[in-house]
């Protein structure tokens, strides 16, 4: 099956004006429609720079980025690119622009000139998708961090974006908030077919993706399914990353003579592996 290419990095380099080295160096990457892609990397690896290049918040120093067929370095394409590629950032408080939740979600469509009745429909639908409809008349500052991020995601959905890019959206959240946000993202991908690009440093989030791209020193180090990427434990450790806890636990058990089979990436998978181990012992 031929997959639709939605974002293309072609020999992309990027350097911040106050830096002496490139944040990205001759990077090539294609992202595809309907896919949940996770971008992993340590601080300073270039992953957040990649996210901002996807919808023309940054423009490449060299090479080109093409979003939904539109080169990002053409100013005439900016509005259409940002209509197709929505962004959610790390701090939810920095994204709230209104004093009532439903007004905040309506902000984007209003700026696009969407008719009032259509805005009402989009706002209600978006809030229902992220399970925040009952909070539509609440004040955003009274919400939890996870709820605020879901409101931010709803604002992107209301613009009828085809791809949502999230730059460390759970970094400032507690475990409950992180779970809420991840559930919303999986719903977008699985039920609505929206492409999701998640920049994160949490391994338990990466294992939920269809594809994991590991960035190091401004280039792509690994690219594959979560199982493929996390099987490269030595490579990950060399660049300062870990593997998911269940996989690490199995590795420790094996080193201590407990021969559990399998390479579980989630707690549920580890439980199944351990059940199989105990059953075979007998």
C-alpha beads as a LAMMPS data file, in Angstrom:
LAMMPS data file: protein, C-alpha beads

282 atoms
281 bonds

1 atom types
1 bond types

-500.0 500.0 xlo xhi
-500.0 500.0 ylo yhi
-500.0 500.0 zlo zhi

Masses

1 110.0

Atoms # bond

1 1 1 0.000 0.000 0.000
2 1 1 1.341 3.411 -1.001
3 1 1 1.140 5.872 1.896
4 1 1 0.513 9.570 1.360
5 1 1 3.523 11.729 2.162
6 1 1 2.466 14.757 4.217
7 1 1 5.719 16.328 5.450
8 1 1 9.103 16.057 3.741
9 1 1 12.490 17.140 5.050
10 1 1 14.926 17.349 2.139
11 1 1 18.597 17.818 3.112
12 1 1 17.504 20.172 5.880
13 1 1 19.990 22.074 8.003
14 1 1 19.092 24.701 10.561
15 1 1 21.200 27.038 12.664
16 1 1 19.943 29.482 15.284
17 1 1 21.352 32.972 14.849
18 1 1 23.182 32.951 18.191
19 1 1 24.685 29.474 17.754
20 1 1 27.926 28.400 16.114
21 1 1 26.768 24.903 15.201
22 1 1 23.807 23.525 13.258
23 1 1 20.827 22.275 15.272
24 1 1 19.978 20.076 12.268
25 1 1 22.467 18.831 9.682
26 1 1 21.469 17.640 6.195
27 1 1 18.438 15.811 7.582
28 1 1 16.066 13.785 5.398
29 1 1 12.733 12.462 6.639
30 1 1 9.285 11.698 5.227
31 1 1 6.171 11.619 7.413
32 1 1 2.983 9.890 6.319
33 1 1 -0.769 10.396 6.579
34 1 1 -2.612 8.598 9.376
35 1 1 0.591 7.650 11.167
36 1 1 1.474 8.264 14.810
37 1 1 5.145 9.217 14.746
38 1 1 7.184 9.795 17.882
39 1 1 10.418 11.802 17.752
40 1 1 12.855 10.969 20.538
41 1 1 16.119 12.595 21.513
42 1 1 17.973 14.082 24.452
43 1 1 17.953 17.814 25.138
44 1 1 19.680 19.683 22.327
45 1 1 19.355 16.833 19.838
46 1 1 17.286 18.886 17.393
47 1 1 13.885 17.279 17.898
48 1 1 12.031 20.472 18.913
49 1 1 13.622 22.314 15.995
50 1 1 12.202 19.658 13.684
51 1 1 8.730 20.182 15.136
52 1 1 8.814 23.942 14.532
53 1 1 9.999 23.476 10.960
54 1 1 6.949 21.352 10.150
55 1 1 4.495 24.242 10.095
56 1 1 6.834 27.098 9.178
57 1 1 7.381 28.472 12.676
58 1 1 11.027 28.102 11.663
59 1 1 12.440 28.018 8.147
60 1 1 15.425 25.860 7.163
61 1 1 18.847 27.434 6.819
62 1 1 19.534 25.005 3.980
63 1 1 17.450 22.379 2.184
64 1 1 13.652 22.447 2.178
65 1 1 10.619 21.402 4.197
66 1 1 7.425 20.631 2.279
67 1 1 4.152 20.338 4.221
68 1 1 1.183 18.888 2.355
69 1 1 2.836 19.727 -0.934
70 1 1 3.608 23.323 0.040
71 1 1 7.191 24.585 0.543
72 1 1 7.375 26.270 3.944
73 1 1 9.778 28.975 2.736
74 1 1 7.073 30.564 0.573
75 1 1 5.193 33.153 2.677
76 1 1 2.089 32.720 0.529
77 1 1 1.794 29.142 1.838
78 1 1 1.988 30.002 5.539
79 1 1 -1.736 30.152 6.346
80 1 1 -2.573 26.960 4.454
81 1 1 0.343 25.098 6.029
82 1 1 -0.743 26.091 9.536
83 1 1 -4.313 25.148 8.713
84 1 1 -3.077 21.651 7.866
85 1 1 -0.386 21.317 10.550
86 1 1 -1.417 22.402 14.047
87 1 1 1.016 22.841 16.950
88 1 1 0.714 22.157 20.675
89 1 1 3.578 23.181 22.944
90 1 1 4.995 22.176 26.305
91 1 1 3.411 24.735 28.639
92 1 1 -0.403 24.703 28.406
93 1 1 -0.648 28.097 30.144
94 1 1 1.174 29.739 27.237
95 1 1 -1.485 28.554 24.775
96 1 1 -4.614 29.767 26.540
97 1 1 -5.878 33.030 24.990
98 1 1 -9.434 33.308 26.354
99 1 1 -11.130 33.358 29.745
100 1 1 -13.662 30.641 28.891
101 1 1 -12.794 27.204 27.490
102 1 1 -15.164 27.279 24.515
103 1 1 -13.962 30.762 23.533
104 1 1 -10.387 29.524 23.562
105 1 1 -11.230 26.612 21.261
106 1 1 -13.111 28.997 18.951
107 1 1 -10.151 31.355 18.608
108 1 1 -8.484 29.562 15.679
109 1 1 -11.597 29.076 13.518
110 1 1 -12.609 32.695 14.140
111 1 1 -9.249 33.875 12.808
112 1 1 -9.819 31.745 9.723
113 1 1 -13.135 33.507 9.082
114 1 1 -15.284 30.428 9.684
115 1 1 -19.041 31.261 9.932
116 1 1 -20.457 31.497 13.465
117 1 1 -22.748 28.450 13.215
118 1 1 -19.890 26.340 11.872
119 1 1 -17.611 27.534 14.694
120 1 1 -20.212 26.459 17.240
121 1 1 -20.421 23.008 15.666
122 1 1 -16.634 22.628 15.488
123 1 1 -16.062 23.769 19.074
124 1 1 -18.638 21.354 20.493
125 1 1 -17.319 18.480 18.407
126 1 1 -13.673 19.162 19.292
127 1 1 -14.377 19.363 23.019
128 1 1 -16.338 16.108 22.890
129 1 1 -13.456 14.377 21.103
130 1 1 -11.031 15.238 23.928
131 1 1 -13.662 14.612 26.640
132 1 1 -13.773 18.249 27.735
133 1 1 -17.282 19.217 26.602
134 1 1 -18.643 19.406 30.148
135 1 1 -15.973 22.015 30.919
136 1 1 -16.848 24.226 27.941
137 1 1 -17.958 27.157 30.140
138 1 1 -15.210 26.779 32.734
139 1 1 -12.337 29.178 33.242
140 1 1 -9.157 27.603 31.814
141 1 1 -6.970 28.688 34.745
142 1 1 -9.066 26.481 37.044
143 1 1 -8.324 23.349 35.003
144 1 1 -5.569 20.825 35.646
145 1 1 -2.509 20.731 33.393
146 1 1 -3.801 17.691 31.511
147 1 1 -7.184 19.333 30.982
148 1 1 -5.528 22.507 29.663
149 1 1 -3.519 20.492 27.159
150 1 1 -6.679 18.747 25.989
151 1 1 -8.268 22.169 25.476
152 1 1 -5.219 23.168 23.419
153 1 1 -5.602 20.002 21.346
154 1 1 -9.312 20.761 20.882
155 1 1 -8.361 24.196 19.541
156 1 1 -6.232 22.535 16.878
157 1 1 -8.983 20.031 16.029
158 1 1 -11.493 22.886 15.607
159 1 1 -9.298 24.282 12.835
160 1 1 -9.819 20.942 11.040
161 1 1 -6.113 20.275 10.923
162 1 1 -4.899 17.160 9.125
163 1 1 -1.794 16.757 11.270
164 1 1 -1.081 17.709 14.858
165 1 1 2.498 18.242 16.029
166 1 1 3.103 18.261 19.779
167 1 1 6.381 19.437 21.272
168 1 1 6.866 17.833 24.714
169 1 1 3.164 18.340 25.578
170 1 1 3.301 16.207 28.733
171 1 1 6.646 17.396 30.130
172 1 1 4.989 19.608 32.762
173 1 1 2.147 17.227 33.638
174 1 1 1.645 14.686 36.379
175 1 1 1.099 11.001 35.438
176 1 1 -2.690 11.419 35.345
177 1 1 -2.420 14.409 33.015
178 1 1 0.010 12.532 30.777
179 1 1 -2.404 9.613 30.484
180 1 1 -5.254 11.977 29.594
181 1 1 -3.273 13.625 26.821
182 1 1 -2.022 10.338 25.371
183 1 1 -5.554 8.919 25.350
184 1 1 -6.717 11.982 23.420
185 1 1 -3.912 11.609 20.866
186 1 1 -4.634 7.937 20.285
187 1 1 -8.302 8.803 19.776
188 1 1 -7.383 11.406 17.151
189 1 1 -5.282 8.916 15.248
190 1 1 -7.455 5.808 15.590
191 1 1 -10.938 7.335 15.265
192 1 1 -10.392 10.458 13.162
193 1 1 -7.361 9.462 11.105
194 1 1 -5.461 12.610 12.079
195 1 1 -1.697 12.271 11.698
196 1 1 0.125 12.746 15.002
197 1 1 3.751 13.772 15.484
198 1 1 4.816 13.652 19.123
199 1 1 8.124 15.021 20.386
200 1 1 8.820 13.494 23.793
201 1 1 11.468 12.066 26.095
202 1 1 9.062 9.619 27.785
203 1 1 9.668 6.056 26.587
204 1 1 6.234 4.859 27.732
205 1 1 4.694 7.385 25.325
206 1 1 6.955 6.370 22.450
207 1 1 5.896 2.720 22.645
208 1 1 2.327 3.734 21.737
209 1 1 3.416 5.180 18.379
210 1 1 3.414 3.463 14.993
211 1 1 6.886 4.754 14.284
212 1 1 9.779 6.073 16.380
213 1 1 12.424 8.417 14.978
214 1 1 15.485 8.969 17.176
215 1 1 17.401 12.208 16.642
216 1 1 20.958 12.799 17.801
217 1 1 23.314 15.700 17.070
218 1 1 20.984 17.110 14.440
219 1 1 20.584 13.896 12.442
220 1 1 18.461 10.749 12.451
221 1 1 20.029 7.926 14.416
222 1 1 17.261 5.294 14.356
223 1 1 13.931 5.014 12.533
224 1 1 11.454 2.155 12.761
225 1 1 8.661 0.593 14.779
226 1 1 8.941 0.846 18.576
227 1 1 10.017 -2.811 18.713
228 1 1 12.735 -2.234 16.119
229 1 1 14.063 0.955 17.693
230 1 1 14.079 -0.278 21.287
231 1 1 15.866 -3.469 20.305
232 1 1 18.890 -1.203 19.696
233 1 1 19.599 -0.814 23.406
234 1 1 23.324 -0.184 23.012
235 1 1 22.808 2.542 20.404
236 1 1 20.234 4.271 22.616
237 1 1 22.465 4.109 25.669
238 1 1 25.398 5.531 23.710
239 1 1 23.383 8.691 22.976
240 1 1 22.008 9.011 26.495
241 1 1 18.582 7.417 26.089
242 1 1 17.029 4.477 27.902
243 1 1 14.633 1.725 26.857
244 1 1 11.108 1.299 28.262
245 1 1 11.005 0.045 31.855
246 1 1 9.383 -3.349 31.053
247 1 1 12.139 -4.104 28.536
248 1 1 14.796 -2.970 31.003
249 1 1 13.297 -5.190 33.710
250 1 1 13.360 -8.244 31.439
251 1 1 17.005 -7.511 30.634
252 1 1 17.890 -7.342 34.346
253 1 1 15.996 -10.571 35.064
254 1 1 17.804 -12.376 32.251
255 1 1 21.167 -11.166 33.559
256 1 1 20.230 -12.726 36.896
257 1 1 19.266 -16.077 35.442
258 1 1 15.509 -15.570 35.021
259 1 1 15.022 -16.504 31.381
260 1 1 11.834 -14.703 30.447
261 1 1 11.097 -14.805 26.737
262 1 1 9.978 -11.817 24.723
263 1 1 10.715 -8.122 24.539
264 1 1 7.787 -6.387 26.269
265 1 1 7.455 -2.641 25.745
266 1 1 4.427 -2.051 27.975
267 1 1 3.423 -3.224 31.457
268 1 1 0.603 -5.310 29.966
269 1 1 3.062 -7.070 27.646
270 1 1 5.422 -7.718 30.566
271 1 1 2.601 -9.320 32.577
272 1 1 1.839 -11.671 29.681
273 1 1 5.511 -12.585 29.321
274 1 1 5.780 -13.271 33.042
275 1 1 2.613 -15.391 32.995
276 1 1 4.071 -17.458 30.163
277 1 1 7.328 -17.836 32.087
278 1 1 5.616 -19.069 35.266
279 1 1 3.362 -21.419 33.298
280 1 1 6.308 -23.023 31.542
281 1 1 8.101 -23.495 34.856
282 1 1 5.236 -25.336 36.024

Bonds

1 1 1 2
2 1 2 3
3 1 3 4
4 1 4 5
5 1 5 6
6 1 6 7
7 1 7 8
8 1 8 9
9 1 9 10
10 1 10 11
11 1 11 12
12 1 12 13
13 1 13 14
14 1 14 15
15 1 15 16
16 1 16 17
17 1 17 18
18 1 18 19
19 1 19 20
20 1 20 21
21 1 21 22
22 1 22 23
23 1 23 24
24 1 24 25
25 1 25 26
26 1 26 27
27 1 27 28
28 1 28 29
29 1 29 30
30 1 30 31
31 1 31 32
32 1 32 33
33 1 33 34
34 1 34 35
35 1 35 36
36 1 36 37
37 1 37 38
38 1 38 39
39 1 39 40
40 1 40 41
41 1 41 42
42 1 42 43
43 1 43 44
44 1 44 45
45 1 45 46
46 1 46 47
47 1 47 48
48 1 48 49
49 1 49 50
50 1 50 51
51 1 51 52
52 1 52 53
53 1 53 54
54 1 54 55
55 1 55 56
56 1 56 57
57 1 57 58
58 1 58 59
59 1 59 60
60 1 60 61
61 1 61 62
62 1 62 63
63 1 63 64
64 1 64 65
65 1 65 66
66 1 66 67
67 1 67 68
68 1 68 69
69 1 69 70
70 1 70 71
71 1 71 72
72 1 72 73
73 1 73 74
74 1 74 75
75 1 75 76
76 1 76 77
77 1 77 78
78 1 78 79
79 1 79 80
80 1 80 81
81 1 81 82
82 1 82 83
83 1 83 84
84 1 84 85
85 1 85 86
86 1 86 87
87 1 87 88
88 1 88 89
89 1 89 90
90 1 90 91
91 1 91 92
92 1 92 93
93 1 93 94
94 1 94 95
95 1 95 96
96 1 96 97
97 1 97 98
98 1 98 99
99 1 99 100
100 1 100 101
101 1 101 102
102 1 102 103
103 1 103 104
104 1 104 105
105 1 105 106
106 1 106 107
107 1 107 108
108 1 108 109
109 1 109 110
110 1 110 111
111 1 111 112
112 1 112 113
113 1 113 114
114 1 114 115
115 1 115 116
116 1 116 117
117 1 117 118
118 1 118 119
119 1 119 120
120 1 120 121
121 1 121 122
122 1 122 123
123 1 123 124
124 1 124 125
125 1 125 126
126 1 126 127
127 1 127 128
128 1 128 129
129 1 129 130
130 1 130 131
131 1 131 132
132 1 132 133
133 1 133 134
134 1 134 135
135 1 135 136
136 1 136 137
137 1 137 138
138 1 138 139
139 1 139 140
140 1 140 141
141 1 141 142
142 1 142 143
143 1 143 144
144 1 144 145
145 1 145 146
146 1 146 147
147 1 147 148
148 1 148 149
149 1 149 150
150 1 150 151
151 1 151 152
152 1 152 153
153 1 153 154
154 1 154 155
155 1 155 156
156 1 156 157
157 1 157 158
158 1 158 159
159 1 159 160
160 1 160 161
161 1 161 162
162 1 162 163
163 1 163 164
164 1 164 165
165 1 165 166
166 1 166 167
167 1 167 168
168 1 168 169
169 1 169 170
170 1 170 171
171 1 171 172
172 1 172 173
173 1 173 174
174 1 174 175
175 1 175 176
176 1 176 177
177 1 177 178
178 1 178 179
179 1 179 180
180 1 180 181
181 1 181 182
182 1 182 183
183 1 183 184
184 1 184 185
185 1 185 186
186 1 186 187
187 1 187 188
188 1 188 189
189 1 189 190
190 1 190 191
191 1 191 192
192 1 192 193
193 1 193 194
194 1 194 195
195 1 195 196
196 1 196 197
197 1 197 198
198 1 198 199
199 1 199 200
200 1 200 201
201 1 201 202
202 1 202 203
203 1 203 204
204 1 204 205
205 1 205 206
206 1 206 207
207 1 207 208
208 1 208 209
209 1 209 210
210 1 210 211
211 1 211 212
212 1 212 213
213 1 213 214
214 1 214 215
215 1 215 216
216 1 216 217
217 1 217 218
218 1 218 219
219 1 219 220
220 1 220 221
221 1 221 222
222 1 222 223
223 1 223 224
224 1 224 225
225 1 225 226
226 1 226 227
227 1 227 228
228 1 228 229
229 1 229 230
230 1 230 231
231 1 231 232
232 1 232 233
233 1 233 234
234 1 234 235
235 1 235 236
236 1 236 237
237 1 237 238
238 1 238 239
239 1 239 240
240 1 240 241
241 1 241 242
242 1 242 243
243 1 243 244
244 1 244 245
245 1 245 246
246 1 246 247
247 1 247 248
248 1 248 249
249 1 249 250
250 1 250 251
251 1 251 252
252 1 252 253
253 1 253 254
254 1 254 255
255 1 255 256
256 1 256 257
257 1 257 258
258 1 258 259
259 1 259 260
260 1 260 261
261 1 261 262
262 1 262 263
263 1 263 264
264 1 264 265
265 1 265 266
266 1 266 267
267 1 267 268
268 1 268 269
269 1 269 270
270 1 270 271
271 1 271 272
272 1 272 273
273 1 273 274
274 1 274 275
275 1 275 276
276 1 276 277
277 1 277 278
278 1 278 279
279 1 279 280
280 1 280 281
281 1 281 282
